Amino acid sequence: MAESAQFTEGDYYQACFDSKAYMKNFYSRPEGHSEEEGYLTFVLGCLSRTFSTGQYKGQRLIDVGSGPTIHTVISACEHFDELVLSDFVDRNREEIKKWIKNEEGCFDWKPLIDYVCEMDGRSSSDVEAKLRQRVKQVLKCDVLSENPFHPESVEPADCVITSLCLEAASKDLQTYRNALRRVAKLLRPGGALVMLGVLGETFYCIDKIRFSCLQLSKADVEDVLRNLDFTVQEFKIFPAQDQDNNRVSDFEAIFYLVALKSTKTS
Ligand SMILES: C[S@@+](CC[C@H](N)C(=O)[O-])C[C@H]1O[C@@H](n2cnc3c(N)ncnc32)[C@H](O)[C@@H]1O
């Protein structure tokens, strides 16, 4: 694989990541992007099933690399008092804050919230209010830095979610290992990691702007988790439905996993 000097990193994200176009293209409807049919309903369904068990709950949940999005915490928000969202790009964090304050021009998450609430058997207006009330912080985050939330520090969380971030941030497998090790440190011993990612992907696009992605296999992800002493509870794979007609990315499959941090590590 071309492990390139041109892998798109922080400065490129800060300059080129179009938050509004990203939400419009990928999150306007529960089905997601028309060229990635089925991906988003798979993800929302997995999150709904995981959190509706009631097994994963606690004081604090951290989402690492949220982008401008809140969809990963719709099902979870019922079960945690405090949600911390985060991203590298200033504009992304501003979009989330705008939505929390319900400011004019903020993105409309209602179609996705309605869809999830239908699955979860909850009222969408209650969930929307709860989400806005429970997101307590939207932090600058850099998974390539030893303390990702520097200069802030956050108490260890009961659950950490990360979606499509680590493979976008990591130019090679060693960088990915280190990033996941830092994410693991944000969890309390015994806490749950919920991770969504792509297998075999080398790029994704927002409109015409291209972003790099570390090409991962299922074995790579399992190996990194094993070395960090996680116990994988579930590992689901959703294969790309129509790879030949997908011009916005080249993923072979999406994965969704839940893994528990060892109770013996800190
Ligand atoms: C493909 S988007 C995923 C956004 C969202 N989590 C989702 O599931 O749609 C990748 C995100 O990773 C963020 N990112 C890239 N490099 C990062 C880094 N070093 N630390 C933290 N986030 C980073 C980008 O700003 C972007 O929001």
Ligand as a Chemical Component Dictionary entry (heavy atoms), coordinates in Angstrom:
data_LIG
# 
_chem_comp.id                   LIG 
_chem_comp.type                 NON-POLYMER 
_chem_comp.pdbx_formal_charge   0 
_chem_comp.three_letter_code    LIG 
# 
loop_
_chem_comp_atom.comp_id 
_chem_comp_atom.atom_id 
_chem_comp_atom.alt_atom_id 
_chem_comp_atom.type_symbol 
_chem_comp_atom.charge 
_chem_comp_atom.model_Cartn_x 
_chem_comp_atom.model_Cartn_y 
_chem_comp_atom.model_Cartn_z 
_chem_comp_atom.pdbx_ordinal 
LIG C1  C1  C 0  -14.493 10.554 8.478  1  
LIG S1  S1  S 1  -14.609 11.751 9.751  2  
LIG C2  C2  C 0  -15.577 10.877 10.983 3  
LIG C3  C3  C 0  -16.476 11.812 11.742 4  
LIG C4  C4  C 0  -17.556 11.136 12.593 5  
LIG N1  N1  N 0  -16.997 10.456 13.752 6  
LIG C5  C5  C 0  -18.393 10.164 11.787 7  
LIG O1  O1  O 0  -18.522 8.992  12.176 8  
LIG O2  O2  O -1 -18.960 10.591 10.774 9  
LIG C6  C6  C 0  -12.986 11.711 10.435 10 
LIG C7  C7  C 0  -12.833 12.689 11.575 11 
LIG O3  O3  O 0  -11.554 12.487 12.196 12 
LIG C8  C8  C 0  -11.089 13.740 12.625 13 
LIG N2  N2  N 0  -9.630  13.676 12.789 14 
LIG C9  C9  C 0  -8.681  13.616 11.845 15 
LIG N3  N3  N 0  -7.455  13.598 12.415 16 
LIG C10 C10 C 0  -7.663  13.646 13.748 17 
LIG C11 C11 C 0  -6.798  13.648 14.872 18 
LIG N4  N4  N 0  -5.479  13.623 14.736 19 
LIG N5  N5  N 0  -7.351  13.663 16.103 20 
LIG C12 C12 C 0  -8.701  13.693 16.257 21 
LIG N6  N6  N 0  -9.569  13.705 15.230 22 
LIG C13 C13 C 0  -9.047  13.679 13.996 23 
LIG C14 C14 C 0  -11.497 14.685 11.519 24 
LIG O4  O4  O 0  -11.518 16.030 11.921 25 
LIG C15 C15 C 0  -12.865 14.151 11.140 26 
LIG O5  O5  O 0  -13.868 14.815 11.849 27 
# 
loop_
_chem_comp_bond.comp_id 
_chem_comp_bond.atom_id_1 
_chem_comp_bond.atom_id_2 
_chem_comp_bond.value_order 
_chem_comp_bond.pdbx_ordinal 
LIG C1  S1  SING 1  
LIG S1  C2  SING 2  
LIG S1  C6  SING 3  
LIG C2  C3  SING 4  
LIG C3  C4  SING 5  
LIG C4  N1  SING 6  
LIG C4  C5  SING 7  
LIG C5  O1  DOUB 8  
LIG C5  O2  SING 9  
LIG C6  C7  SING 10 
LIG C7  O3  SING 11 
LIG C7  C15 SING 12 
LIG O3  C8  SING 13 
LIG C8  N2  SING 14 
LIG C8  C14 SING 15 
LIG N2  C9  SING 16 
LIG N2  C13 SING 17 
LIG C9  N3  DOUB 18 
LIG N3  C10 SING 19 
LIG C10 C11 SING 20 
LIG C10 C13 DOUB 21 
LIG C11 N4  SING 22 
LIG C11 N5  DOUB 23 
LIG N5  C12 SING 24 
LIG C12 N6  DOUB 25 
LIG N6  C13 SING 26 
LIG C14 O4  SING 27 
LIG C14 C15 SING 28 
LIG C15 O5  SING 29 
# 
